[in-house]
Structures are given as structure tokens and as C-alpha cells.
């Protein structure tokens, strides 16, 4: 199983960024896909998730209203669109796949992370 994040980089405050996470080696629809982030010296924190069947989304308070998570099932890829970015959004962003349907329950995978830096 591989989760490969991309799209990170340097963005100015107020700018936007779209992160991608391409999954391979798993049946995409069986997993809850999430984004987490970890800033220097801080613990990894939840950002957003999309549920496998209905595709409903949940966001952390820190990004709600500025963030949209979406998926392309045919491409086995999830996206995280971040808008009105702030310096406190600076972190390494990680993709996570957590087995949700019975056949894959308990499986948990992480990507390698992609760096996002918000600075002028």
C-alpha cells in the first residue's frame, strides 16, 4: 500500500494550495481518508476526513470554512483545498487511510508527508 502526497510548497498568507494524495494497493472505497498535519514542535493534528460510502466530510475547527476535502474514486485520489491560508497552517501534511468497511477494518496507512509553508 502506498499513499503519495503532493502539492505542498511555499504560499503567501491569504493564498491557496491544493494537496493531493494518490493511493495505490488498496480498495479506496473501503477506507476513511483523512488529512493530518504536524507543525514543528507540535503533535500531529487532525485536519479533515472524507467517509468511504457517502463521501461526507468533517473538518477541524482550525480549517473549517477555509478548507475543502474531495475525492476522485476513479483515480484513487483525495484532495485538500486550503484557502485564506495563515502562517499557522505551516506544517507537514500527511494523508491517512483507515480501514472502515469490515473487510479492511483495523488497517491504517500513512503517507510520507508534504511540506506546506505559509510565509511572505
C-alpha positions in Angstrom: 0.0 0.0 0.0 1.3 3.5 -0.9 -0.1 6.9 -0.1 1.8 9.6 -2.0 1.1 13.2 -1.2 2.0 16.1 -3.5 1.2 19.8 -3.9 3.0 21.3 -1.0 5.2 24.3 -1.2 5.5 27.9 -0.2 2.4 30.1 -0.3 1.8 33.7 0.9 -0.6 34.5 3.6 -4.1 34.7 2.2 -3.1 32.4 -0.7 -4.4 28.9 -1.6 -3.0 25.5 -2.1 -4.3 22.1 -3.3 -2.8 19.0 -1.9 -3.2 15.6 -3.5 -2.9 12.1 -2.1 -2.8 9.2 -4.5 -3.5 5.8 -3.1 -2.3 2.5 -4.5 -2.5 -1.1 -3.3 -5.9 -0.7 -1.5 -9.5 -0.6 -2.4 -10.1 3.1 -2.0 -13.8 2.9 -1.2 -13.2 0.8 1.9 -11.2 3.4 3.7 -11.9 6.6 5.6 -9.4 9.0 4.1 -8.0 11.8 6.2 -5.5 14.6 6.3 -3.4 15.4 9.3 -0.7 18.0 9.8 2.3 18.4 12.1 3.9 21.7 12.8 7.5 21.9 14.3 7.5 21.1 18.0 3.8 20.1 18.0 1.8 16.9 17.9 0.2 15.7 14.7 -3.4 17.0 14.5 -6.4 16.1 12.5 -7.4 18.4 9.6 -10.1 16.8 7.6 -11.7 13.4 6.6 -14.0 12.0 4.0 -16.1 8.9 4.7 -15.9 6.0 2.3 -19.5 5.3 1.3 -21.4 8.6 1.3 -18.4 10.8 1.0 -19.4 13.1 3.8 -16.6 15.4 5.1 -15.6 16.6 8.5 -13.2 19.4 9.3 -11.2 20.6 12.3 -12.2 23.9 13.8 -8.9 25.3 12.7 -9.7 25.0 9.0 -13.5 24.9 8.7 -14.7 27.4 6.2 -11.3 27.6 4.6 -10.9 24.1 3.5 -12.5 21.6 1.2 -11.7 17.9 1.0 -12.7 15.9 -2.0 -12.0 12.7 -3.8 -11.8 11.1 -7.3 -12.7 7.5 -6.8 -11.7 6.6 -10.3 -8.2 7.9 -9.7 -8.0 6.7 -6.1 -7.0 10.2 -5.1 -8.1 12.6 -2.4 -7.5 16.3 -2.4 -7.3 19.1 0.2 -8.0 22.6 -0.9 -6.8 25.2 1.5 -7.8 28.8 1.1 -7.1 32.1 3.0 -4.0 30.4 4.3 -2.4 31.6 7.5 1.2 31.3 8.9 -0.2 28.8 11.5 -1.2 26.5 8.6 2.6 25.8 8.2 3.2 22.1 8.7 3.9 18.8 7.2 0.6 17.5 5.8 0.0 13.7 5.9 -2.5 11.6 4.2 -4.1 8.7 6.2 -6.1 5.7 5.1 -8.0 3.9 7.8 -9.9 0.7 7.1 -13.6 1.3 7.8 -15.5 -1.4 6.0 -15.5 -4.9 7.6 -13.1 -6.5 5.2 -10.3 -4.0 5.9 -11.2 -2.9 9.5 -8.1 -2.1 11.6 -5.8 -1.4 8.7 -4.1 2.0 8.9 -1.7 3.6 6.5 0.2 6.9 6.3 1.9 8.8 3.5 5.3 10.3 3.8 4.0 13.9 4.1 4.3 17.1 2.1 5.6 20.4 3.5 3.4 23.4 3.4 4.9 26.8 4.4 2.9 29.9 4.6 5.1 33.0 4.7 5.6 36.3 3.0 
